[in-house]
Amino acid sequence: MQKIIIALGLAAAFGGSALASEKCNVAMADWKPREALQNKLEGEGWKVRSIKTEDGCYEAYAINAEGKKVEAYFDPQTLQSVDMKIED
């Protein structure tokens, strides 16, 4: 009985990561270049500090047009925002 409980616990712990989906699900061949995202954001008045890849998305660290620090995720194909955290 104890072995079954341990096995179920391990399956739950490691199986969950296999089920976790990425925020963006776009084939790499369909990604626009990082420079396109940077140009878009700078055109909106953002000061881009860095852009990297995270969870299948572009993740941008920037200062937005209102002067607040932003950590934002963008779909790499459409460059549309999919998630954003703004520091106060």
C-alpha positions in Angstrom: 0.0 0.0 0.0 2.8 2.4 0.9 4.5 1.8 -2.5 1.3 2.7 -4.3 1.0 6.0 -2.3 4.6 6.8 -3.1 4.1 6.0 -6.8 1.0 8.2 -7.0 2.8 11.0 -5.3 5.7 10.8 -7.7 3.4 10.7 -10.7 1.5 13.7 -9.4 4.8 15.6 -8.8 6.4 14.9 -12.1 3.3 14.3 -14.3 2.1 17.8 -13.7 5.1 19.3 -15.4 4.4 17.2 -18.5 0.9 18.5 -18.6 1.9 22.2 -18.1 1.4 24.1 -21.3 3.4 27.0 -22.6 1.9 30.4 -22.8 2.6 30.6 -26.5 2.5 27.6 -28.9 4.0 28.8 -32.2 6.4 26.9 -34.5 9.9 28.5 -34.5 9.6 28.9 -38.3 6.7 31.3 -37.7 8.4 33.6 -35.2 9.1 37.2 -36.0 12.6 38.5 -35.1 13.2 40.0 -31.7 14.1 43.2 -33.4 10.5 43.5 -34.7 9.2 43.3 -31.1 11.7 45.8 -29.9 10.8 48.2 -32.7 7.1 47.8 -31.9 7.6 48.5 -28.2 9.9 51.4 -28.7 7.3 52.8 -31.2 4.8 52.7 -28.3 7.2 54.7 -26.0 8.8 51.8 -24.2 12.4 51.6 -23.2 13.4 48.0 -23.8 16.0 46.6 -21.4 16.1 43.0 -22.7 14.1 40.5 -24.7 14.5 36.7 -24.2 12.5 33.5 -24.8 10.4 32.0 -22.0 7.5 29.5 -22.1 7.5 29.7 -25.9 7.0 33.4 -25.9 9.1 36.5 -26.1 9.6 37.9 -22.6 10.5 41.6 -22.5 11.9 43.6 -19.5 11.2 47.2 -20.1 10.0 50.6 -18.8 6.6 51.3 -20.3 5.4 54.6 -21.7 4.1 55.5 -18.2 7.6 55.0 -16.7 6.8 51.7 -14.9 8.9 48.6 -14.9 7.3 45.9 -16.9 7.8 42.2 -17.4 5.7 41.3 -20.4 5.1 38.2 -22.6 4.4 38.4 -26.3 3.2 35.9 -28.9 6.3 35.5 -31.2 4.1 35.3 -34.3 1.7 38.2 -33.8 3.7 40.2 -31.2 0.5 40.6 -29.2 0.7 40.7 -25.4 -0.3 37.5 -23.7 0.7 38.4 -20.1 2.1 41.4 -18.2 3.4 42.2 -14.8 3.8 45.8 -13.8 5.8 46.9 -10.8 4.4 49.8 -8.7 
